[in-house]
Amino acid sequence: MITIQTQLEKIRKLEKLGEMEKHERLRAARQKAGYRSAAAAADALGMSHSTYQAHENSNRNFDAEDAARYARRFKVTTDWLLYGGEMPQDGSDEYSPDEQFDHVDLADTPFDDIERFKTAYREAKRLEKAKIGGRGDRLSFARLVWAIYDELGGPS
């Protein structure tokens, strides 16, 4: 019998070798999240078994929207599912409110009021979480931040 821990060890070995494909990352995320089968994951996601299994078996590609949905359910990042890298350990690429801007140089942004930008960013995160349950695609999020910033009195 293969345990989840054994599966995670195999996944980490593959990651170190840089061999994981997108569909393999999807399977790894599902297993890490504790779903024993693709069918169980499909049920939890409210989608057809055949569609999910086709994504996991690489018979059908999945897009950023699908990846965001899977990432929320399996507690990994959309970026990791789509592009690889190191598997997120806690399923979160979020920062606490105090540190979320510490890793970014905001001086060269198109935003003339950094505090207004931070307010817009936090509001966009809140809305995104309320509407879709977590992180969506980055382009939509950036548009949302800009729209909120604009509403708060940003550049016209």
Phi, psi and omega in degrees: 000132180267126180269165177298322179298319178297318178298316180297322177297317178297318180298314181296323177296316178297318179300317180298327178277350180069030186260354185285129173270168183304315181294329177289323176295322178298314179298316180298319179296317178300313181295319178298324180284353175096008177276119185286336182221160176296324180297318179296320178294316179300318177299315180296328180277348181071036180231168182291145180299318185295322179294310180298314181298325177294323177293316183288332181265004179067023175276344180211133181286153173241147185263184183297324179295314176298316181300320179296319179296314179295318182300317179298314183291319186266000177058050171231181179264150176299317180302317180296315179300317184281320191240348178089206187103205181274134180296129179300135183281323183247007179076013185226134170245024180275155176245153175293159180305328181284332185249358187296339180251357182294333185268004185234137174271109184271000184295326184259033179263163177284002182271121182279342181236100185296321179296321177296320177298314180299320177297315179297318180299312180297320179294320178296319177299317180297314180296317180300316179295319180292321185277318185239003174082007181164206185280131175258201181285152188291324181296315178298321179295317179299319178297321179294315178302313182298318181296317179293317178303315180299315179299327181281000177108026178288189182296149181264000000 
